[in-house]
């Protein structure tokens, strides 16, 4: 059950805004239905999935979505509130977590999302899902990992839908105590890993559609890299759309997904539709 609450070794959020976000999504999650299945895709306590399948699910599309938390915190309880909106589409919702830094440094989280996707594709039909119609995404760090997996591995996914995510982690000579410096302090084993961890460096040849969202009042590095990622994907003639959520902070963009009428779900439904008939 560790994956549904804070990892005992995680770096707990200290910023009051982050704490408020965590408390809100966790409260919403406690009021939401419990997952149909709680599974491990590996042996580590951080390699966990929650599967939410509508009753009688058969050949439904799938959303695989990873939580945020700056790669050092977060858990499956941050995603549970999304399940009712996704299953109502109808679709199978798979919430994913991964090993956190600094207990497990780069490339551990990337390796985990890759293995999680492989596991979901392999077992999707057991849950009533159609692995040919699978969208991958995440909020913040989770969206970064989903985007990196998409552009580096070119997996057979329908679309990638990151929310308020950084696509360029090459922050340079920044203080380790700064927000940007946290990746060098906690995530990377070596500074040079910032290149391989930046999705923006690997867009050449990508053909997977992207829908990129960030807030008008998001972190500057998120907004800047979101705009750069959109431009780079367009230069590759890759289908890409973007949405800047008016007045929204880094956390508001995820909280907005508590509303089934949020345009993000219409975009998700459209992505599923473009994948064609069920397998």
Backbone bond lengths (Angstrom), bond angles and torsions (degrees), N, CA, C in turn:
res aa  C-N    CA-C-N  psi(-1)  N-CA   C-N-CA  omega(-1)  CA-C   N-CA-C  phi
1 X - - - 1.455 - - 1.528 112.75 -
2 X 1.342 117.72 -4.10 1.451 120.06 -178.53 1.514 111.97 -55.68
3 X 1.330 118.10 -34.87 1.458 121.13 -175.85 1.519 112.20 -67.81
4 X 1.347 117.99 -12.08 1.460 120.63 -179.75 1.515 111.76 -101.16
5 X 1.312 117.13 9.52 1.443 124.35 174.28 1.510 108.22 -149.87
6 X 1.324 117.06 175.51 1.471 119.48 -177.78 1.523 112.44 -59.24
7 X 1.330 115.78 137.02 1.452 121.02 173.66 1.528 107.67 -65.89
8 X 1.331 118.56 135.84 1.467 119.56 -178.09 1.514 114.04 -61.10
9 X 1.336 117.09 -18.25 1.462 120.33 -179.63 1.525 112.41 -106.62
10 X 1.321 118.27 7.21 1.458 118.97 -178.58 1.521 110.65 -73.81
11 X 1.331 115.36 160.44 1.458 121.44 172.84 1.522 106.30 -88.23
12 X 1.305 116.40 103.55 1.467 121.17 -173.36 1.521 110.54 -64.70
13 X 1.337 117.27 142.32 1.464 120.21 176.63 1.528 110.74 -57.16
14 X 1.331 116.15 135.17 1.463 120.93 179.67 1.524 111.98 -111.30
15 X 1.341 116.31 -24.69 1.458 120.76 180.00 1.527 109.82 -67.65
16 X 1.337 118.98 130.39 1.477 120.77 -178.99 1.528 113.18 -56.92
17 X 1.328 117.53 -35.08 1.468 120.33 179.93 1.527 110.18 -67.95
18 X 1.329 116.26 -42.41 1.461 120.37 177.59 1.518 110.94 -64.25
19 X 1.318 116.63 -41.95 1.461 121.02 178.48 1.523 111.23 -61.65
20 X 1.319 116.43 -42.62 1.465 120.14 179.17 1.520 111.20 -63.10
21 X 1.334 116.06 -41.34 1.469 120.41 176.45 1.519 110.44 -60.08
22 X 1.336 116.94 -48.94 1.459 120.90 -178.10 1.523 111.38 -60.21
23 X 1.323 116.49 -43.37 1.464 120.03 179.50 1.522 111.72 -63.20
24 X 1.340 115.75 -38.03 1.462 119.05 -178.24 1.527 111.72 -69.54
25 X 1.324 117.60 -48.26 1.465 118.68 -178.29 1.530 111.29 -67.55
26 X 1.326 116.75 -33.49 1.459 119.06 177.86 1.524 110.95 -67.78
27 X 1.330 117.33 -38.69 1.470 120.57 177.83 1.522 110.38 -65.25
28 X 1.324 116.55 -43.10 1.465 119.21 176.85 1.523 110.53 -62.22
29 X 1.312 115.89 -39.07 1.456 119.92 -179.55 1.514 112.69 -63.89
30 X 1.320 116.75 -38.70 1.469 119.67 179.38 1.522 111.75 -64.15
31 X 1.324 116.34 -26.00 1.466 120.59 180.00 1.522 112.28 -88.47
32 X 1.328 117.75 -9.01 1.469 122.09 -177.71 1.525 110.65 -89.80
33 X 1.325 117.14 161.14 1.468 120.20 177.33 1.527 111.56 -60.18
34 X 1.319 115.42 148.90 1.453 120.59 176.57 1.526 109.94 -74.02
35 X 1.321 117.44 156.29 1.467 119.62 -179.38 1.518 112.60 -65.48
36 X 1.330 114.90 152.23 1.459 120.73 175.10 1.515 110.91 -66.21
37 X 1.348 115.76 -37.58 1.460 122.11 -178.08 1.525 109.26 -142.07
38 X 1.321 116.26 144.67 1.460 122.94 172.31 1.519 106.76 -121.95
39 X 1.339 115.68 114.27 1.457 120.63 -168.19 1.519 111.72 -126.89
40 X 1.315 115.12 155.63 1.449 121.68 171.33 1.511 110.00 -108.84
41 X 1.337 117.12 133.43 1.468 119.93 174.63 1.524 110.51 -101.44
42 X 1.320 115.98 3.81 1.456 123.38 176.12 1.509 108.63 -159.92
43 X 1.318 116.70 -178.28 1.460 121.31 -175.36 1.522 113.79 -87.39
44 X 1.324 117.19 -18.99 1.459 120.32 -177.66 1.524 110.52 -75.76
45 X 1.335 115.53 150.33 1.469 120.30 -179.11 1.531 112.54 -62.72
46 X 1.338 116.79 -21.63 1.458 119.59 179.38 1.516 114.55 -86.95
47 X 1.291 118.38 -5.55 1.473 121.63 -176.01 1.522 109.37 -98.08
48 X 1.335 114.50 76.27 1.463 119.82 -171.43 1.529 111.09 -131.51
49 X 1.328 114.29 153.00 1.465 122.64 175.66 1.521 109.61 -133.18
50 X 1.312 115.89 141.71 1.462 122.75 166.63 1.523 107.30 -107.64
51 X 1.321 116.70 129.97 1.465 121.75 179.13 1.523 108.88 -112.02
52 X 1.325 116.06 126.66 1.460 122.87 176.68 1.525 107.44 -118.17
53 X 1.316 116.53 111.30 1.471 121.02 -178.33 1.521 109.35 -118.97
54 X 1.325 118.86 132.50 1.461 120.41 175.74 1.528 110.74 -60.54
55 X 1.317 118.31 151.56 1.468 120.04 177.39 1.531 111.18 -55.61
56 X 1.314 116.30 134.03 1.458 120.68 179.26 1.513 114.18 71.37
57 X 1.317 117.52 19.28 1.472 121.05 -177.79 1.525 110.96 -55.50
58 X 1.321 114.91 135.11 1.457 120.80 178.63 1.520 109.10 -153.55
59 X 1.321 115.96 118.20 1.462 122.62 177.65 1.529 112.71 56.93
60 X 1.330 116.07 39.55 1.463 120.67 179.19 1.529 110.34 -89.89
61 X 1.339 117.22 152.48 1.469 119.55 173.94 1.525 110.25 -66.70
62 X 1.327 115.73 165.87 1.458 121.78 -172.47 1.528 109.87 -130.54
63 X 1.335 115.64 138.17 1.456 121.66 167.54 1.520 107.91 -112.77
64 X 1.339 116.69 120.25 1.458 123.06 172.63 1.525 106.84 -104.37
65 X 1.339 116.82 117.31 1.466 121.77 -170.12 1.529 109.60 -132.20
66 X 1.349 116.48 132.45 1.459 122.57 -176.80 1.530 110.68 -109.89
67 X 1.323 116.29 142.54 1.464 121.90 -178.90 1.525 111.73 -74.46
68 X 1.331 115.13 162.80 1.449 122.30 173.98 1.520 111.07 -93.85
69 X 1.337 114.39 -161.52 1.455 119.54 -179.10 1.517 113.06 127.76
70 X 1.339 116.92 21.26 1.468 122.32 176.78 1.525 112.59 58.81
71 X 1.326 116.61 28.73 1.469 124.33 177.78 1.533 112.98 68.03
72 X 1.336 117.97 -0.03 1.468 120.74 -176.41 1.533 113.16 -119.88
73 X 1.314 117.66 -8.35 1.466 120.91 -179.59 1.524 108.74 -150.43
74 X 1.330 115.51 178.02 1.460 120.69 -179.67 1.511 111.96 105.78
75 X 1.324 115.71 157.28 1.460 120.78 -178.16 1.525 109.36 -160.39
76 X 1.320 115.50 177.62 1.464 120.96 -175.24 1.519 112.48 -64.09
77 X 1.325 117.08 -24.93 1.461 119.76 177.73 1.510 113.54 -63.12
78 X 1.340 117.62 -18.42 1.461 120.73 177.74 1.529 112.22 -76.61
79 X 1.318 117.73 -10.11 1.463 120.98 -174.54 1.524 113.57 -113.17
80 X 1.311 117.80 -14.46 1.462 121.03 -172.22 1.522 112.48 -57.40
81 X 1.346 117.48 -33.57 1.466 120.02 -177.49 1.519 112.80 -62.14
82 X 1.337 118.14 -22.12 1.457 121.04 -179.17 1.519 113.05 -76.53
83 X 1.318 117.41 -19.86 1.466 120.98 -171.29 1.531 113.87 -56.92
84 X 1.342 119.99 -46.22 1.466 118.16 -178.17 1.524 113.53 -60.83
85 X 1.343 116.96 -35.79 1.461 119.66 179.76 1.519 111.70 -68.42
86 X 1.328 116.95 -40.26 1.463 120.14 -177.62 1.523 110.87 -73.31
87 X 1.318 117.69 -45.63 1.470 119.31 -177.68 1.525 111.73 -66.90
88 X 1.350 117.25 -22.93 1.465 119.99 178.41 1.520 112.85 -75.12
89 X 1.335 119.24 -10.14 1.469 120.96 -174.80 1.526 115.42 -62.95
90 X 1.322 124.50 -44.57 1.461 129.29 3.05 1.525 110.66 -93.90
91 X 1.333 114.72 151.11 1.463 121.65 175.94 1.522 107.96 -158.73
92 X 1.312 115.30 164.20 1.464 121.41 173.39 1.526 107.64 -89.68
93 X 1.328 116.16 129.41 1.460 121.28 177.75 1.514 109.20 -104.73
94 X 1.333 116.02 124.26 1.464 121.66 176.78 1.523 107.64 -117.95
95 X 1.325 115.96 112.81 1.462 122.16 177.56 1.516 108.29 -92.33
96 X 1.335 116.46 134.94 1.455 119.90 -175.24 1.518 113.64 -124.96
97 X 1.322 115.65 144.31 1.449 122.03 170.00 1.520 109.04 -124.28
98 X 1.318 116.32 175.27 1.457 121.76 -170.67 1.529 107.74 -154.26
99 X 1.324 116.24 166.04 1.455 120.40 178.79 1.537 109.88 -65.19
100 X 1.322 115.42 135.33 1.449 121.59 -174.94 1.528 111.32 -97.84
101 X 1.328 114.19 149.85 1.461 121.27 171.09 1.543 108.02 -83.99
102 X 1.329 118.38 156.03 1.462 127.48 1.22 1.531 114.40 -88.10
103 X 1.343 117.40 1.22 1.472 117.97 177.56 1.519 110.11 -57.44
104 X 1.324 116.49 -41.25 1.464 121.72 178.11 1.524 107.75 -129.26
105 X 1.301 116.03 107.39 1.464 120.31 -175.95 1.531 111.43 -86.06
106 X 1.320 113.92 172.91 1.465 121.79 179.64 1.526 109.63 -54.39
107 X 1.365 116.64 137.49 1.468 128.94 10.54 1.530 115.15 -98.50
108 X 1.326 118.67 23.49 1.463 121.18 -175.26 1.529 114.03 -52.48
109 X 1.355 120.25 -48.35 1.471 117.94 -179.33 1.520 113.57 -64.04
110 X 1.338 115.60 -36.05 1.470 119.09 177.15 1.522 110.75 -65.48
111 X 1.308 117.16 -44.83 1.464 120.70 178.03 1.521 110.88 -59.69
112 X 1.321 116.27 -33.93 1.465 119.82 -178.98 1.524 112.34 -70.18
113 X 1.332 118.26 -45.02 1.467 118.19 179.96 1.529 110.34 -65.99
114 X 1.327 116.77 -32.74 1.467 119.68 175.77 1.525 111.00 -63.61
115 X 1.328 116.38 -44.53 1.458 120.45 179.53 1.530 110.91 -69.81
116 X 1.331 116.85 -36.64 1.464 119.87 177.71 1.522 111.02 -61.45
117 X 1.336 117.00 -43.28 1.458 119.91 178.36 1.523 110.86 -63.44
118 X 1.324 116.81 -44.00 1.467 119.97 178.24 1.530 110.09 -58.38
119 X 1.318 116.86 -43.59 1.461 122.06 -179.09 1.531 110.94 -63.54
120 X 1.320 116.45 -43.50 1.466 120.02 -179.83 1.525 110.87 -63.74
121 X 1.316 117.31 -44.81 1.465 120.36 179.01 1.527 110.68 -60.35
122 X 1.323 115.94 -41.07 1.468 120.72 -178.24 1.523 112.77 -67.25
123 X 1.332 116.83 -35.01 1.468 119.84 -171.47 1.527 113.91 -110.54
124 X 1.310 118.63 0.37 1.463 121.78 -172.62 1.522 113.92 -54.06
125 X 1.311 116.50 -41.57 1.462 119.21 -176.40 1.530 111.71 -65.94
126 X 1.334 116.90 -25.49 1.468 119.69 177.38 1.520 111.68 -66.16
127 X 1.332 116.53 -23.07 1.465 121.18 -178.55 1.528 112.59 -103.16
128 X 1.330 116.77 6.64 1.458 120.23 -177.41 1.510 113.75 85.91
129 X 1.341 117.02 17.54 1.448 120.69 -179.26 1.514 113.00 -101.75
130 X 1.316 114.99 161.71 1.465 122.76 178.67 1.528 108.10 -112.47
131 X 1.326 119.08 106.54 1.467 120.48 -176.22 1.519 114.01 -65.74
132 X 1.329 118.14 -12.69 1.471 119.76 176.91 1.522 111.64 -78.57
133 X 1.325 116.53 -15.83 1.471 121.17 -179.75 1.530 107.58 -121.00
134 X 1.313 115.72 78.11 1.460 121.81 -173.70 1.522 109.21 -129.70
135 X 1.316 115.26 122.45 1.465 122.14 175.84 1.516 108.07 -106.35
136 X 1.331 116.53 137.86 1.458 122.26 178.96 1.522 108.63 -114.57
137 X 1.319 115.99 142.49 1.463 119.66 -179.84 1.509 110.97 -165.35
138 X 1.316 115.38 -170.52 1.451 120.87 179.04 1.509 110.31 172.93
139 X 1.326 114.99 166.16 1.460 120.53 175.79 1.521 109.30 -102.51
140 X 1.321 116.47 135.68 1.453 123.47 173.82 1.534 110.65 56.35
141 X 1.341 118.41 -118.77 1.467 120.45 -179.38 1.521 111.94 -58.68
142 X 1.332 116.91 -35.81 1.464 120.02 178.68 1.510 112.53 -64.72
143 X 1.337 116.79 -38.70 1.459 120.33 176.68 1.512 112.00 -69.17
144 X 1.332 116.55 -36.22 1.463 120.09 175.59 1.520 110.69 -59.15
145 X 1.332 116.77 -46.69 1.466 120.51 -179.19 1.521 111.19 -64.58
146 X 1.329 116.98 -40.42 1.463 120.59 178.21 1.527 111.02 -63.46
147 X 1.332 116.51 -41.83 1.466 120.52 -179.96 1.521 110.91 -66.87
148 X 1.327 116.96 -42.82 1.464 119.89 179.96 1.525 111.07 -62.70
149 X 1.325 116.29 -42.78 1.461 119.91 177.60 1.526 110.40 -60.41
150 X 1.322 116.79 -41.61 1.460 121.14 -177.29 1.520 111.72 -63.33
151 X 1.331 117.45 -46.71 1.469 118.95 -174.15 1.527 112.72 -81.86
152 X 1.330 118.26 -22.32 1.465 118.89 -178.76 1.520 113.10 -92.94
153 X 1.317 116.71 -34.37 1.464 120.12 -176.86 1.522 113.25 -99.96
154 X 1.342 116.72 -18.57 1.467 121.45 -175.44 1.530 110.82 48.91
155 X 1.325 117.79 53.60 1.468 119.83 -179.66 1.524 110.60 -70.23
156 X 1.308 115.40 163.92 1.461 120.66 179.70 1.528 109.40 -81.68
157 X 1.340 114.95 74.57 1.461 120.36 175.75 1.519 108.69 -117.22
158 X 1.319 114.87 155.23 1.454 121.06 -175.92 1.521 112.08 -73.55
159 X 1.326 116.48 -38.95 1.462 121.43 -178.50 1.518 108.91 -165.46
160 X 1.341 115.15 163.73 1.457 122.20 173.67 1.525 107.63 -121.06
161 X 1.361 116.61 130.72 1.462 120.99 -173.63 1.535 110.33 -131.84
162 X 1.338 117.17 76.40 1.467 120.72 178.17 1.526 111.60 -79.41
163 X 1.323 115.60 144.26 1.465 122.87 -178.95 1.527 108.89 -119.67
164 X 1.329 116.87 119.30 1.472 122.53 177.81 1.528 111.53 51.73
165 X 1.308 116.16 54.09 1.458 121.58 -176.14 1.527 111.28 -114.79
166 X 1.326 115.35 151.77 1.459 121.39 174.81 1.522 109.49 -90.87
167 X 1.321 116.11 135.32 1.463 121.35 179.95 1.529 112.32 -112.26
168 X 1.323 116.19 -2.13 1.461 121.13 177.91 1.522 107.63 -138.65
169 X 1.333 116.62 107.31 1.460 121.59 -178.69 1.526 111.82 -98.93
170 X 1.305 117.47 13.81 1.464 121.52 178.08 1.536 108.97 -85.60
171 X 1.320 115.12 84.60 1.458 120.72 -173.90 1.516 113.21 -91.89
172 X 1.316 117.20 -9.76 1.457 120.07 175.67 1.519 113.36 77.51
173 X 1.308 115.43 -151.53 1.463 121.96 -174.14 1.527 110.02 -85.59
174 X 1.322 115.81 73.96 1.464 121.48 179.70 1.529 109.25 -104.51
175 X 1.318 117.81 154.11 1.470 120.07 177.65 1.528 111.00 -60.46
176 X 1.315 117.10 137.23 1.462 120.91 -178.94 1.520 111.67 -62.70
177 X 1.318 117.58 -24.27 1.460 121.41 -178.13 1.527 112.27 -82.87
178 X 1.340 117.87 -9.86 1.468 120.83 -179.91 1.516 110.33 -77.63
179 X 1.338 115.61 165.65 1.468 119.75 179.00 1.525 110.52 -59.09
180 X 1.335 116.75 -45.07 1.466 119.70 179.89 1.523 110.85 -67.57
181 X 1.325 116.92 -34.46 1.449 120.61 -176.92 1.511 114.91 -70.01
182 X 1.317 116.52 -12.02 1.467 119.86 -179.06 1.523 112.11 -60.59
183 X 1.337 117.23 -30.15 1.466 118.05 -179.51 1.528 110.90 -65.88
184 X 1.327 116.54 -34.00 1.468 119.86 178.95 1.531 111.06 -79.56
185 X 1.313 115.78 -30.05 1.462 120.26 -178.40 1.526 112.07 -77.42
186 X 1.343 116.40 -39.02 1.463 120.08 -171.61 1.527 114.69 -116.22
187 X 1.333 117.83 -39.11 1.469 120.74 -169.17 1.522 112.96 -86.14
188 X 1.320 117.48 -52.17 1.458 120.67 -172.11 1.523 111.59 -86.41
189 X 1.324 114.63 140.15 1.464 120.08 171.66 1.526 109.82 -77.68
190 X 1.344 116.09 -29.90 1.462 122.12 178.31 1.523 108.18 -138.08
191 X 1.315 116.88 145.37 1.465 121.02 -177.81 1.525 112.23 -59.83
192 X 1.330 116.74 -34.70 1.464 120.26 -176.19 1.531 112.32 -65.84
193 X 1.331 118.00 -12.21 1.461 120.24 178.93 1.522 112.31 -70.48
194 X 1.347 117.67 -10.50 1.459 119.32 179.90 1.527 111.97 -63.10
195 X 1.345 117.53 -27.19 1.474 120.03 177.91 1.522 110.79 -68.98
196 X 1.328 117.38 -51.73 1.462 120.58 -177.07 1.519 112.45 -68.41
197 X 1.322 117.22 -17.64 1.463 120.89 -179.45 1.527 113.01 -93.73
198 X 1.315 118.04 4.71 1.467 122.14 -176.46 1.525 111.18 -104.49
199 X 1.324 118.99 107.90 1.470 120.95 -179.27 1.525 113.42 -55.63
200 X 1.324 116.96 -31.44 1.464 120.50 -177.95 1.526 112.12 -58.47
201 X 1.316 117.88 -23.52 1.472 121.16 -178.54 1.526 113.56 -81.59
202 X 1.337 117.54 -4.15 1.466 119.32 -171.12 1.529 113.61 -130.48
203 X 1.308 117.56 25.00 1.469 119.93 -176.14 1.527 113.10 -78.92
204 X 1.319 117.75 -16.87 1.475 120.14 -176.32 1.528 109.66 -59.29
205 X 1.315 114.90 125.81 1.459 120.94 178.30 1.512 114.99 86.26
206 X 1.335 117.73 -4.14 1.465 119.14 -179.39 1.526 111.06 -67.73
207 X 1.321 115.50 136.29 1.468 120.69 177.66 1.532 112.26 -123.89
208 X 1.305 116.89 -0.21 1.466 120.00 178.63 1.524 109.77 -76.19
209 X 1.320 119.04 127.45 1.467 120.92 178.52 1.532 111.71 -61.82
210 X 1.324 115.82 144.76 1.457 123.20 177.75 1.529 110.04 -122.54
211 X 1.321 116.23 142.63 1.462 122.25 165.96 1.526 106.11 -125.23
212 X 1.337 116.12 114.73 1.463 122.43 -171.94 1.523 109.49 -111.98
213 X 1.320 115.62 128.78 1.464 121.68 -178.01 1.523 109.45 -125.70
214 X 1.323 116.56 138.31 1.454 121.23 167.16 1.525 108.43 -148.54
215 X 1.318 115.65 169.01 1.452 120.22 -176.93 1.508 112.83 -93.81
216 X 1.326 115.79 152.87 1.465 121.10 177.44 1.529 110.70 -58.98
217 X 1.339 116.76 -32.78 1.460 121.99 179.76 1.529 111.67 -109.71
218 X 1.311 116.03 30.65 1.460 122.00 179.93 1.533 109.93 -71.07
219 X 1.337 115.56 173.05 1.455 119.19 173.19 1.526 109.12 -59.62
220 X 1.321 116.46 141.91 1.463 120.74 -176.21 1.528 111.37 -58.58
221 X 1.330 116.88 -41.13 1.469 119.48 -178.24 1.526 111.23 -66.60
222 X 1.331 117.67 -30.38 1.463 121.13 177.41 1.522 110.35 -71.28
223 X 1.330 116.11 -47.24 1.468 119.84 -179.99 1.524 111.34 -62.80
224 X 1.327 116.72 -45.13 1.470 120.07 -178.28 1.527 111.52 -64.34
225 X 1.321 116.99 -44.33 1.466 118.38 -178.02 1.521 111.16 -74.08
226 X 1.335 117.52 -28.30 1.466 119.88 174.99 1.513 111.39 -64.20
227 X 1.333 116.16 -43.88 1.466 120.21 177.84 1.526 110.59 -65.54
228 X 1.332 116.83 -40.88 1.464 120.58 179.68 1.522 111.31 -65.88
229 X 1.327 116.76 -39.51 1.463 120.69 179.57 1.532 109.94 -65.21
230 X 1.317 116.52 -41.10 1.455 120.13 178.91 1.527 110.80 -61.65
231 X 1.323 116.60 -45.47 1.470 120.55 178.75 1.524 111.24 -62.14
232 X 1.334 116.32 -43.16 1.467 120.14 -177.65 1.526 111.25 -65.17
233 X 1.312 116.78 -40.37 1.467 119.94 179.16 1.527 111.02 -67.97
234 X 1.318 117.05 -38.95 1.464 120.28 176.74 1.522 110.78 -62.62
235 X 1.330 116.24 -37.58 1.464 120.01 178.60 1.518 111.76 -64.21
236 X 1.324 116.60 -24.81 1.467 121.99 176.79 1.529 111.89 -89.64
237 X 1.335 116.08 5.23 1.470 121.61 -178.09 1.524 111.00 59.62
238 X 1.314 114.55 34.12 1.470 120.89 177.54 1.522 108.35 -91.39
239 X 1.327 118.66 137.56 1.468 119.78 175.27 1.529 110.23 -61.10
240 X 1.328 117.32 119.49 1.461 120.70 -179.38 1.523 109.55 -147.17
241 X 1.310 115.16 136.49 1.456 121.80 173.75 1.522 107.68 -126.80
242 X 1.324 115.02 155.48 1.459 119.50 177.92 1.524 109.16 -135.23
243 X 1.325 115.04 154.75 1.467 120.69 175.16 1.522 107.78 -142.51
244 X 1.324 115.38 127.50 1.457 121.47 175.15 1.516 106.93 -105.22
245 X 1.317 116.72 113.51 1.460 122.09 -173.33 1.526 109.32 -78.63
246 X 1.328 116.20 115.40 1.460 122.32 -174.48 1.532 111.52 -58.28
247 X 1.317 115.21 130.61 1.449 121.48 175.40 1.515 115.67 70.78
248 X 1.326 117.96 4.52 1.465 121.48 -171.50 1.515 112.39 -92.09
249 X 1.329 114.22 143.19 1.463 121.27 173.73 1.526 109.89 -89.44
250 X 1.312 115.15 -178.09 1.459 121.47 178.02 1.525 111.94 -58.20
251 X 1.299 116.61 -35.10 1.460 120.72 -176.88 1.529 112.07 -91.60
252 X 1.332 116.53 -28.15 1.473 120.02 178.35 1.520 111.78 -59.48
253 X 1.338 116.99 -33.14 1.468 119.32 -177.66 1.523 111.51 -63.36
254 X 1.340 116.91 -33.32 1.465 119.54 176.22 1.522 110.99 -80.88
255 X 1.318 117.11 -41.06 1.459 120.41 178.58 1.532 111.48 -59.93
256 X 1.329 116.18 -29.71 1.469 120.28 179.36 1.519 111.89 -62.08
257 X 1.330 117.15 -22.04 1.461 120.51 -178.22 1.528 112.49 -77.48
258 X 1.333 116.84 4.84 1.471 120.48 170.31 1.524 111.09 -77.31
259 X 1.331 116.78 -12.15 1.472 122.37 -178.71 1.532 109.26 -99.03
260 X 1.328 118.21 115.26 1.469 119.36 -179.64 1.525 113.24 -62.41
261 X 1.340 116.62 -17.80 1.464 120.12 179.20 1.524 112.58 -88.54
262 X 1.332 117.28 -0.08 1.460 118.81 179.15 1.529 109.73 -60.80
263 X 1.332 117.79 137.15 1.478 120.53 -177.87 1.527 114.36 -56.92
264 X 1.323 117.70 -20.72 1.467 120.34 179.18 1.522 110.89 -59.22
265 X 1.321 116.71 -37.45 1.468 119.46 -179.24 1.526 111.50 -72.75
266 X 1.321 117.02 -32.78 1.467 119.41 174.44 1.523 109.72 -64.96
267 X 1.337 116.08 -38.66 1.464 119.88 177.34 1.521 110.61 -64.70
268 X 1.334 116.27 -40.57 1.465 120.92 178.26 1.525 110.59 -63.68
269 X 1.323 116.27 -44.54 1.470 120.29 178.35 1.529 110.69 -60.60
270 X 1.324 116.05 -39.58 1.462 119.76 178.55 1.521 112.09 -65.80
271 X 1.334 116.26 -38.07 1.465 119.88 177.60 1.520 111.00 -63.40
272 X 1.301 116.02 -42.27 1.474 119.36 177.38 1.530 110.14 -61.42
273 X 1.329 116.52 -40.92 1.469 120.06 -176.50 1.513 112.09 -65.56
274 X 1.336 116.65 -34.14 1.466 118.98 -178.18 1.523 112.06 -70.88
275 X 1.334 117.11 -15.46 1.464 120.10 -177.90 1.520 112.59 -78.79
276 X 1.325 116.85 -8.57 1.461 119.52 176.22 1.502 113.87 91.63
277 X 1.320 115.90 -163.80 1.462 123.07 -174.74 1.535 110.57 -73.09
278 X 1.333 116.50 155.55 1.450 119.73 178.01 1.524 112.22 -58.20
279 X 1.344 115.07 150.49 1.460 120.29 177.92 1.513 110.50 -76.13
